[in-house]
Amino acid sequence: MNEFCLSSPESAGISSEILLRMMKKLNALEYVNSVIVLRHGRSVLEAWQEPYRREMPHQLFSLSKSFTSCAVGLAQAEGRLKITDKLVSFFPEYDSCITDPRMRDVTLEDLLTMRSGHLVCATRYMLKQQDFIRAYLASPLDTDPGTRFAYNSGATYMLSAAVRQVTGENVREYLMPRLFEPLRISPGIWDCCPRGINLGGWGLSLTTDDLAKFAQLLLQHGRWNGRQLLPADYLAEATRKHSDNSMNESPDWKLGYGYQFWISQHGYRGDGASGQLAVVLEEQDLCIAVTSCLSNMQNLLNVFWTELIPHLHDDPLPEDPAA
């Protein structure tokens, strides 16, 4: 459901010609399914590529991680957990399965920042088993936890499992009254492991409008229609650099990692494979939501960095009816 007033780009300090030129660049990439641009809390661009439509949920892939992070932040604010808690403390019945003693030192914050001690995604151990928790805790670590960044969807699954352990609800259900319903988001499915726990790191489906609302909520530091839906102090920590990922080659994948959020040029983002984006640019008071099926996500971001960001104005521009 669209929550935003559709305004002329000029009223938000953006030339319609600039947006048309940007859309031509996006169309040249192919397989950009949808895009919404918000400036000053108003929608200045909404576009869907056939056969995709506004009401169709889209698989978010790893953009799901940012929602799991929000669930962790809420659970901490409610006193159900602390991100400094040891992971194994949530699953004491699995302690005897641990093969690497360093696993007992892993904290939730290590998982949030992708410094779990694994240097390869732990799903390679988990997807072969019925019990993902057991498989994760029994897996060997490659380095001491909290020391090195390595992207690990299995770590986010364990965050999801920890939230379920302390709340009695899957992340999707836990977020319904706290996040989704206040935003008027009707989430699609969130895939589960064989034991029925939301995968956390992937598997959620939402519409582009939903992503735009989520990005705007983040821009507003968790506040929506006068209500503080997400803890502002947690979001401030979640969206700043905690992990060094400068070893990566792509410019927007080497600027740092927060709590399941990537630090970007100009701001930060949640993202998922093939170009699912919720981009937040606080300095520009701008949000971008994208769904796509692209192989090169850096090329997608570059369009916004080169065709949009340099052409933003602080003040409204004269209207351009012809555009």
HUDA-V250170 format. One record per backbone hydrogen bond with DSSP energy under -0.5 kcal/mol. NH is the residue of the N-H (numbers start at 1). CO is the residue of the C=O. If there is no record, write none. Layout:
BEGIN
nh=NH co=CO
nh=NH co=CO
END
This chain:
BEGIN
nh=7 co=5
nh=7 co=43
nh=11 co=8
nh=12 co=8
nh=12 co=9
nh=13 co=10
nh=14 co=9
nh=19 co=15
nh=20 co=16
nh=21 co=17
nh=22 co=18
nh=23 co=19
nh=24 co=20
nh=25 co=21
nh=26 co=22
nh=27 co=23
nh=28 co=24
nh=29 co=25
nh=29 co=26
nh=30 co=26
nh=30 co=27
nh=33 co=31
nh=33 co=291
nh=34 co=291
nh=35 co=47
nh=36 co=289
nh=37 co=45
nh=38 co=287
nh=39 co=42
nh=40 co=285
nh=42 co=39
nh=43 co=5
nh=44 co=37
nh=45 co=37
nh=47 co=35
nh=49 co=33
nh=52 co=49
nh=56 co=53
nh=57 co=55
nh=58 co=206
nh=60 co=204
nh=63 co=60
nh=64 co=61
nh=65 co=62
nh=65 co=201
nh=66 co=63
nh=67 co=63
nh=67 co=64
nh=68 co=64
nh=69 co=65
nh=70 co=66
nh=71 co=67
nh=72 co=68
nh=73 co=69
nh=74 co=70
nh=75 co=71
nh=76 co=72
nh=77 co=73
nh=78 co=74
nh=79 co=76
nh=80 co=75
nh=81 co=75
nh=85 co=82
nh=87 co=106
nh=89 co=86
nh=90 co=87
nh=91 co=88
nh=94 co=91
nh=95 co=92
nh=97 co=94
nh=98 co=94
nh=98 co=95
nh=99 co=137
nh=101 co=99
nh=103 co=100
nh=104 co=101
nh=105 co=102
nh=106 co=103
nh=108 co=85
nh=109 co=83
nh=111 co=107
nh=112 co=108
nh=113 co=109
nh=114 co=111
nh=115 co=110
nh=124 co=121
nh=125 co=122
nh=126 co=122
nh=127 co=123
nh=129 co=126
nh=132 co=130
nh=135 co=131
nh=136 co=132
nh=137 co=133
nh=138 co=134
nh=139 co=135
nh=139 co=136
nh=142 co=117
nh=143 co=117
nh=146 co=115
nh=147 co=144
nh=149 co=244
nh=150 co=114
nh=155 co=152
nh=156 co=152
nh=157 co=153
nh=158 co=154
nh=159 co=155
nh=160 co=156
nh=161 co=157
nh=162 co=158
nh=163 co=159
nh=164 co=160
nh=165 co=161
nh=166 co=162
nh=167 co=163
nh=168 co=164
nh=174 co=170
nh=175 co=171
nh=176 co=172
nh=177 co=173
nh=178 co=174
nh=179 co=175
nh=180 co=175
nh=181 co=176
nh=183 co=179
nh=184 co=181
nh=185 co=180
nh=187 co=185
nh=188 co=205
nh=191 co=203
nh=193 co=197
nh=196 co=193
nh=199 co=191
nh=201 co=199
nh=205 co=189
nh=206 co=58
nh=211 co=207
nh=212 co=208
nh=213 co=209
nh=214 co=210
nh=215 co=211
nh=216 co=212
nh=217 co=213
nh=218 co=214
nh=219 co=215
nh=220 co=216
nh=221 co=218
nh=222 co=217
nh=223 co=220
nh=224 co=227
nh=227 co=224
nh=229 co=222
nh=229 co=227
nh=230 co=222
nh=235 co=231
nh=236 co=232
nh=237 co=233
nh=238 co=234
nh=239 co=235
nh=240 co=237
nh=242 co=257
nh=243 co=257
nh=245 co=243
nh=248 co=245
nh=253 co=250
nh=254 co=251
nh=255 co=263
nh=257 co=243
nh=258 co=261
nh=259 co=238
nh=260 co=112
nh=260 co=258
nh=262 co=269
nh=263 co=256
nh=264 co=267
nh=267 co=264
nh=268 co=280
nh=269 co=262
nh=270 co=278
nh=272 co=276
nh=275 co=272
nh=276 co=272
nh=277 co=275
nh=277 co=290
nh=278 co=270
nh=279 co=288
nh=280 co=268
nh=281 co=286
nh=282 co=280
nh=285 co=281
nh=285 co=282
nh=286 co=281
nh=287 co=38
nh=288 co=279
nh=289 co=36
nh=290 co=277
nh=291 co=34
nh=293 co=31
nh=294 co=274
nh=297 co=295
nh=300 co=296
nh=301 co=297
nh=302 co=298
nh=303 co=299
nh=303 co=300
nh=304 co=300
nh=305 co=301
nh=306 co=302
nh=307 co=303
nh=308 co=304
nh=309 co=304
nh=310 co=305
nh=311 co=308
nh=312 co=309
nh=313 co=13
nh=317 co=10
nh=323 co=320
END
